[in-house]
Amino acid sequence: MHRYDVAIIGAGSAGSLAAAMLGRAGYSTCLVDPLARANPEFRAEKLEHAHIEALSEAGFLDQVAQAGRRYDTIWVARQGHLVEKRPSVEYGMDYAAMVDAMRDMVPDTVTFVNDKVVDAQLGEAGSSLVLGDNSTIEARLVVAATGLNASLLTALGIGRRTAAKCHSISIGFDVKPVGRDRFDFDSLTYFGEHPRHRVAYFTIFPMPTRLRGNLFVYRDKGDPWLGRFREDPVTLLHECMPRLRRLTGEFEVLDMPKLRPVDLVNAVDYERPGLVLIGDAWSTADPVSGTGASKAMVDAVRLCADHVPGWLAADSIPAARIAEFYANERKRASDAHSRSVSLNARRLALETGPAWTAYRWLRFAGSRGRGLMTDLFKPKPSDGGAARPQWQP
């Protein structure tokens, strides 16, 4: 029997960040995961503004950023036209590299248990977790950061409600320009040209050792178009974005595209003493929104900074105290923003009515206006604004 203040189930982005924060704060913590290192997955492949903000608040941005490739400018195209060269610091990195960087931040005072939790008994004064080897862990607080694996939560009677089945499909692959060393841009975000193409957007960005392309579409999992795309991705890319070649020139796809359908899912019947859900265990996000990993990070930061100290200072942690986390203003704002962007992005890409058509052109005008203002006030080389060398593969 091993006793801890906090037991965290799952060492993904949310669980690892929570373990790093709690271990640094001096709480007796264990982190349980069946994998010693993160499993390569086609998931979040960028650190964007919200990720950077959460990691900065937690004090771990510098360590995680070292696993990625920084870029500072994004070309934005709408309606098939380049409208903005947006200054924006982001980092491209593999999801596994990001998670492993977070795991490496967990201090040695945190116990890593390389096993799976198969059962749990929850209580206000403490909970017991049964591992696959039949050993037991006791903890004052259990944090479920189990991601998309719902088996333990299902065993505890916690349900999952699907808000939108196959809300979007993410497609990822490596790319390379033909006949030259690099593209003209560091990163490109190219929004769908017309609703009939069912494209949210296509993005190209640098990873540490290669260039990555991500395409986000709204199609059914059984759509024959997906099979055609895997067979001839370059042809299909230009078919669904006819003006793309104007910005990219010719390029090739270097590997078999990976497809990831995403459902929007929420936890239900989750009120339990001594147990809190974070990240995808609480609710999933649409990758189109770019908020999946950042929402999980916000959950971890808010939980550890705003709630765990008070909970552990009390004699018990009833479900009513756990509810304080779910009602946290900044967490709720993060959740609401993620879901709102997910739903609106789909309508923006697919709706054909006059109101949504006008809205697309309004966004076009807004981006064009920002682009003109950026060009107008861009520092000249004589003012210390010499151009930054472009990324080279």
C-alpha positions, 0 to 999 in steps of 0.5 A: 500500500502506497499513500499520496496526497494526489494520484494522477491517472494518465501522463498525457499533456494534462496529467504530466503538467499537473504532476510537474506543478504539484511535485514542484509545490511539494505535494506527495504525488504519483503519476500512473501510466502504462507507457514509460514514454509517450506513444506517437500519436497524430494529435496536437502538433503545435504550441499556439498562443493559448498553449504558450500562455498556460505553459508560461503561467506554469513556468515550463514554457522554455523547457517544452519549447525546446522540443519544437521549432519556433516560427514567427510569421504566418501567412493567412489566405482567405477566399483563395487570396493572401490577406495577411502576414501575421506576426505570431510566435508558435512552435511546431512539434510532435505530440509525443515530443511535447508530452515527453518534454512535460514528463521530463519536467516532473521532479524526482519527488513524484513517483512514476508508476508504470502500470494501469489503474483497473479499479478504484474506490472513491471517498471524501477522506481518501480513495484507493486505486487498484493497479494491474499488478494487484497492488494498491495506491491510496490518495487524498485526491485522484486526478483522472487525466485519462484522455480518450480512454474511458474504460476506468471512468465507465467502470466508475459509472461516469458516462460520456455523451456525444455532442457531435459524432465525427464533427471533423476529420484531421489529416496529417502528412509531411510535405516538401516543395518541388525544385527548391529548398523552401517555401516562400513562407515560414507557415501558411494557414489557407482557409477553404475557398467554398463550402462545397469543398468541405474544408476548414483550412489547410496549414503548413508549418515547420517541425524540428526536422521536416515540414508538416501539412495538416488538412481539416475537413468536414466529411463522414468517416465512410466518405470515398473522398478520404480513400481517394485522398490517401491514394493521391493527396496532392491532386485532391488538395489542389481540387479542394483548394484550386488557388492554393498553388499560387502560394505554395507552388508545386509540392509533394507529400512524403508519407501516407496521410494519417486520418483522425476523426473527432467526436465532441464528447462531454462527461456526464454523471461525473460528480464523485468525492475525491475525483476530478476530471481534466482534459479530454476525460472531461470534454473533447475539443475539435482540432480545427479549433486548435484548443485541444491541448491548450484546454487540457493545459488550462485545466491542469494549471487552474486545478493545481494553482486554484484548487488543490491547495485548499482541498488538501488543507481540508479534512475531506474532499466531497463532490461539492468541493470538486464542483468548484473546479468545474465552475472555475471562471477561467476553466469555464471560459476555456471550455466555452471558447473551445466549443464555440470555435469548434461549432462556429468553424464548421458553420463558417466552412459549410453554410451557404446562406447569405448571412454566412457568405457575408460573414466569410467576406467580413472575415476576409476584409478584417484579415486584409485590413490587419495585413495592411496595418501590419505592413504599414507599421512594420519596422524598416531595416534602418530601425532595427527591423532587419528581416529574420532569416527564413526557416531552412529544412 
